[in-house]
C-alpha cells in the first residue's frame, strides 16, 4: 500500500525533495515521515508518530514527498503540540519554571534552555549543580568504579623528584 501512495504522489506531479530543512535540521527525503521528524532535536519517535497522526499524513509516506503546506503544518504542530491535542505528558517542558505553562522546545532552543538550566543549578549551588560543576554523575549513579576518565589529572613522578632534589 505505501508504494501505491508514493506512485499516486508521483502521478500528481508532487516534486520529490532529497533534502528538507525543518526547524534548522536537514532531513533526508528518503526517510519515512516519523523517522525523519525524529531527527529533529527534541522530537522523539513517539512524539513524531503523534504529530503525523494529528497532521493526518500517512506514516509510511516518504518525507521528501510532502508538500510545502504539509511541511508548514508539521512545523506548527511541533512548535505547539498541546494546541493540536497532543497530551501534556508528551511535551518536554511541563510546568515551565519561568512561564508555568506546558511547552515543547525543539532545535537549538532546547540546547540553550538546557544550558541555562544547568547554569542556574550551578549558581544556586544545588546538589545537581555542584555535581555538574565537578563533572561527576548527577542522577545517583555509583561512582566507586565507573566514571573515572577525565576527572582528576594525576601527578608525574619526575616532577616530584625535581621538587625533592
C-alpha positions as a printed NumPy array, in Angstrom:
array([[  0.   ,   0.   ,   0.   ],
       [  2.74 ,   2.568,   0.707],
       [  4.177,   2.044,  -2.768],
       [  0.753,   2.781,  -4.263],
       [  0.571,   6.03 ,  -2.323],
       [  4.032,   7.018,  -3.494],
       [  3.061,   6.272,  -7.101],
       [ -0.079,   8.383,  -6.704],
       [  2.013,  11.262,  -5.412],
       [  4.362,  10.947,  -8.368],
       [  1.382,  10.984, -10.737],
       [  0.107,  14.187,  -9.12 ],
       [  3.4  ,  15.846, -10.082],
       [  4.497,  16.273,  -6.488],
       [  8.175,  17.012,  -6.577],
       [ 10.42 ,  14.689,  -4.559],
       [ 12.883,  16.637,  -2.431],
       [ 16.08 ,  14.844,  -1.449],
       [ 16.785,  17.153,   1.474],
       [ 14.312,  19.038,   3.653],
       [ 15.118,  21.747,   6.15 ],
       [ 12.735,  21.655,   9.115],
       [ 13.41 ,  23.745,  12.242],
       [ 17.105,  24.078,  11.491],
       [ 17.614,  20.359,  10.84 ],
       [ 18.428,  18.787,   7.487],
       [ 16.341,  15.662,   6.894],
       [ 16.977,  13.199,   4.085],
       [ 13.946,  12.862,   1.82 ],
       [ 14.021,   9.072,   1.533],
       [ 13.122,   8.561,   5.22 ],
       [  9.572,   7.856,   6.32 ],
       [  7.881,  10.845,   7.932],
       [  8.039,   9.765,  11.618],
       [ 11.692,   8.744,  11.409],
       [ 12.573,  11.923,   9.548],
       [ 10.878,  14.056,  12.185],
       [ 12.669,  12.191,  14.964],
       [ 15.969,  13.564,  13.641],
       [ 14.933,  16.986,  14.936],
       [ 16.395,  17.633,  18.376],
       [ 13.569,  17.482,  20.908],
       [ 11.299,  15.248,  18.816],
       [ 11.449,  11.545,  19.628],
       [  9.879,   8.624,  17.806],
       [  6.74 ,   8.599,  19.929],
       [  6.086,  12.33 ,  19.551],
       [  6.848,  12.112,  15.818],
       [  4.199,   9.411,  15.392],
       [  1.682,  11.523,  17.306],
       [  2.487,  14.559,  15.145],
       [  1.99 ,  12.576,  11.933],
       [ -1.327,  11.22 ,  13.26 ],
       [ -2.58 ,  14.701,  14.196],
       [ -1.466,  16.116,  10.831],
       [ -3.441,  13.401,   9.03 ],
       [ -0.493,  12.132,   6.996],
       [  0.34 ,   8.554,   6.094],
       [  3.23 ,   7.394,   8.329],
       [  4.554,   5.119,   5.561],
       [  4.986,   8.032,   3.163],
       [  8.479,   9.35 ,   2.44 ],
       [  9.136,  12.787,   3.873],
       [ 10.517,  14.013,   0.544],
       [  7.04 ,  13.706,  -0.997],
       [  5.172,  16.077,   1.334],
       [  4.09 ,  19.472,   0.058],
       [  5.092,  22.857,   1.448],
       [  1.697,  23.236,   3.163],
       [  2.036,  19.844,   4.852],
       [  5.563,  20.724,   5.925],
       [  4.355,  24.009,   7.426],
       [  1.587,  22.165,   9.279],
       [  4.153,  19.752,  10.741],
       [  6.276,  22.704,  11.892],
       [  3.243,  24.342,  13.537],
       [  2.368,  21.127,  15.369],
       [  5.962,  20.678,  16.568],
       [  6.07 ,  24.245,  17.892],
       [  2.806,  23.938,  19.859],
       [  1.677,  20.305,  20.156],
       [ -0.717,  20.91 ,  23.086],
       [ -2.764,  23.289,  20.92 ],
       [ -3.336,  20.466,  18.412],
       [ -4.498,  17.93 ,  21.002],
       [ -1.271,  16.13 ,  21.862],
       [ -1.294,  15.28 ,  25.606],
       [  0.663,  17.384,  28.091],
       [  2.809,  14.464,  29.199],
       [  4.379,  14.242,  25.73 ],
       [  5.9  ,  17.734,  25.805],
       [  9.426,  18.223,  27.096],
       [  8.848,  21.35 ,  29.201],
       [  5.966,  20.647,  31.583],
       [  5.05 ,  23.441,  34.008],
       [  7.946,  25.6  ,  32.888],
       [  9.72 ,  27.402,  35.737],
       [  9.61 ,  30.791,  34.025],
       [  6.129,  30.746,  32.468],
       [  4.302,  27.95 ,  34.301],
       [  2.802,  26.516,  31.119],
       [  3.33 ,  23.296,  29.197],
       [  5.603,  23.998,  26.233],
       [  7.561,  21.961,  23.761],
       [ 11.029,  23.169,  22.857],
       [ 12.936,  21.824,  19.86 ],
       [ 16.069,  22.505,  17.868],
       [ 18.771,  24.856,  19.098],
       [ 16.367,  26.442,  21.598],
       [ 16.375,  23.156,  23.501],
       [ 20.164,  23.148,  23.742],
       [ 20.193,  26.735,  25.025],
       [ 17.483,  26.126,  27.622],
       [ 19.258,  23.026,  28.936],
       [ 22.465,  25.049,  29.242],
       [ 20.608,  27.84 ,  31.098],
       [ 19.022,  25.298,  33.446],
       [ 22.393,  23.752,  34.279],
       [ 23.938,  27.205,  34.806],
       [ 21.072,  28.104,  37.15 ],
       [ 21.687,  24.933,  39.179],
       [ 25.374,  25.847,  39.388],
       [ 24.606,  29.418,  40.532],
       [ 22.166,  28.293,  43.216],
       [ 24.701,  25.642,  44.269],
       [ 22.107,  22.911,  44.381],
       [ 23.281,  19.331,  44.694],
       [ 22.825,  18.704,  40.979],
       [ 24.621,  21.97 ,  40.201],
       [ 27.615,  21.011,  42.313],
       [ 27.777,  17.601,  40.622],
       [ 27.656,  19.35 ,  37.222],
       [ 30.425,  21.753,  38.301],
       [ 32.786,  18.925,  39.183],
       [ 31.875,  16.841,  36.147],
       [ 30.52 ,  13.992,  38.275],
       [ 27.464,  11.852,  37.695],
       [ 24.281,  13.677,  38.634],
       [ 21.473,  11.146,  38.846],
       [ 22.608,   8.954,  41.71 ],
       [ 24.734,   6.5  ,  39.78 ],
       [ 27.55 ,   4.773,  41.603],
       [ 30.987,   6.286,  41.107],
       [ 33.296,   3.969,  43.029],
       [ 34.492,   2.042,  40.   ],
       [ 32.942,   3.744,  36.961],
       [ 33.22 ,   7.226,  35.514],
       [ 36.888,   7.712,  36.323],
       [ 38.042,   9.095,  32.994],
       [ 38.657,  12.806,  32.671],
       [ 38.149,  13.813,  36.293],
       [ 41.448,  14.085,  38.167],
       [ 44.743,  14.86 ,  36.497],
       [ 47.443,  12.748,  38.122],
       [ 50.888,  13.937,  39.086],
       [ 54.118,  12.989,  37.372],
       [ 56.808,  11.172,  39.305],
       [ 59.536,  13.173,  37.519],
       [ 58.084,  16.436,  38.831],
       [ 58.066,  15.063,  42.354],
       [ 61.757,  14.067,  42.072],
       [ 62.7  ,  17.576,  40.915],
       [ 60.889,  19.167,  43.855],
       [ 62.51 ,  16.779,  46.336],
       [ 66.054,  17.25 ,  44.997]])
